[in-house]
Amino acid sequence: MLCLCDSIIHYRLHVYRNIHDTTLEFSNLVTPNGDGYNDRFVIGGLIENNCFKYNELTIYDRSGHQVYHHRNIATDDDWWNPAANRIPAGTYFYYFKAHGITIHTQHIGVIEVLINK
């Protein structure tokens, strides 16, 4: 028996990085004095690992007023810089949420802003 096929089957393979191995690091201290160290609130691993394209960071003061909000942080210029908005020294709270291809995460924490006079 002779079988002639006129069909071609195509498969598309998507390879995704395993972001379960990615660790985000949340600082709890910001010293916006212009020395290049801890001048901004940065979440370590977020930009470098490109693991959460969709993310949202909101920062509140002790009274619950929103002092910063940014969606989809992708560059170093997107981080919260207290000096840029003349934010006073004190305790602030952050809420970060993000989702990737297969994982969703959220973090709540405290940031201390120290300003030398």
C-alpha positions as CSV (number, residue, x, y, z in Angstrom):
1,M,0.0,0.0,0.0
2,L,1.4,3.4,-1.0
3,C,0.6,6.5,1.1
4,L,1.4,9.9,-0.3
5,C,1.1,12.8,2.2
6,D,0.7,16.4,1.2
7,S,0.7,17.9,4.7
8,I,3.5,19.3,6.8
9,I,3.3,19.7,10.5
10,H,5.1,22.6,12.1
11,Y,5.9,22.8,15.8
12,R,6.7,26.0,17.6
13,L,8.9,25.6,20.6
14,H,9.0,28.4,23.2
15,V,11.8,28.3,25.7
16,Y,11.3,30.2,28.9
17,R,13.9,30.9,31.5
18,N,13.2,29.4,34.9
19,I,12.6,32.5,37.1
20,H,12.2,30.3,40.2
21,D,16.0,30.6,40.4
22,T,15.8,34.4,40.4
23,T,16.1,36.2,43.7
24,L,15.0,39.8,44.2
25,E,16.8,41.8,46.8
26,F,15.0,44.6,48.7
27,S,17.1,47.2,50.4
28,N,15.7,48.8,53.6
29,L,18.0,51.9,53.6
30,V,18.4,54.8,51.3
31,T,20.9,57.6,51.8
32,P,20.3,60.2,49.0
33,N,23.5,62.2,49.4
34,G,24.8,62.0,45.9
35,D,27.7,59.7,46.6
36,G,26.4,57.0,44.3
37,Y,25.7,54.4,47.0
38,N,22.2,53.8,48.1
39,D,21.0,57.1,46.6
40,R,17.8,55.4,45.3
41,F,15.6,52.6,46.4
42,V,16.6,49.7,44.1
43,I,15.3,46.1,43.9
44,G,18.3,44.1,43.1
45,G,17.9,41.5,40.4
46,L,14.8,43.0,38.8
47,I,16.4,44.8,35.9
48,E,19.5,42.7,35.6
49,N,17.6,39.4,35.4
50,N,14.8,40.8,33.3
51,C,12.5,38.3,35.1
52,F,9.4,40.4,35.7
53,K,8.5,42.6,32.7
54,Y,5.2,43.6,34.4
55,N,5.8,45.1,37.8
56,E,4.6,47.9,40.0
57,L,6.2,49.8,42.9
58,T,4.4,52.1,45.3
59,I,5.9,53.9,48.2
60,Y,4.0,55.5,51.1
61,D,5.0,57.8,54.0
62,R,4.2,57.1,57.6
63,S,0.8,58.8,57.2
64,G,-0.2,56.5,54.3
65,H,0.3,59.2,51.6
66,Q,1.7,57.9,48.3
67,V,5.0,59.5,47.6
68,Y,6.1,57.4,44.6
69,H,4.5,55.1,42.1
70,H,5.9,53.5,38.9
71,R,4.8,50.7,36.6
72,N,7.1,48.4,34.7
73,I,10.5,49.5,36.0
74,A,13.0,48.8,33.3
75,T,15.9,51.2,33.6
76,D,18.0,52.6,36.5
77,D,16.2,56.0,36.0
78,D,12.9,54.4,37.1
79,W,13.9,53.8,40.7
80,W,12.7,56.0,43.6
81,N,15.1,58.9,44.3
82,P,14.0,60.7,47.5
83,A,16.4,63.6,46.7
84,A,14.7,64.3,43.4
85,N,11.4,65.1,45.2
86,R,13.0,66.6,48.4
87,I,11.6,63.7,50.4
88,P,12.5,64.2,54.1
89,A,14.4,61.7,56.2
90,G,12.1,59.1,57.9
91,T,10.4,55.8,57.6
92,Y,8.6,54.8,54.4
93,F,6.7,51.7,53.3
94,Y,6.8,50.0,49.9
95,Y,4.4,47.6,48.1
96,F,5.9,45.8,45.2
97,K,4.0,43.4,42.9
98,A,5.1,41.7,39.7
99,H,4.2,38.8,37.4
100,G,6.3,36.9,34.9
101,I,5.4,34.0,32.6
102,T,4.7,31.5,35.3
103,I,5.1,33.2,38.7
104,H,3.5,36.1,40.5
105,T,5.1,37.8,43.5
106,Q,4.4,40.6,45.9
107,H,6.5,42.2,48.7
108,I,5.7,44.7,51.5
109,G,8.5,46.3,53.4
110,V,10.0,49.3,55.2
111,I,12.6,51.8,53.9
112,E,14.5,54.1,56.1
113,V,15.7,57.3,54.4
114,L,18.7,58.9,56.1
115,I,19.9,62.4,55.2
116,N,23.2,63.8,56.5
117,K,23.1,67.5,57.2
